[in-house]
């Protein structure tokens, strides 16, 4: 089973402006802590976050704000 076959769930933090940013990602039953938000950008329909997650690697997550749906669009593992 590939990483993209899992259901994606998010735990987010809403700062003082109410802007959500990911803090934890669930891939199926696996919980992955977001260590750092490296970058973020907006499109008319989506918000994107490039995040560094604990020991696993770098992810790009896409949030569809209209339907509140998250997707994993890129995963890059950390070198050993």
Secondary structure, DSSP 8 states (H G I E B T S, - for coil): --GGGS-EEEEEEE-TT--EEEEEEEETTEEEEEEEEEEEEE-SSEEEEEEEETTTEEEEEEEETTTTEEEEEEEEE---
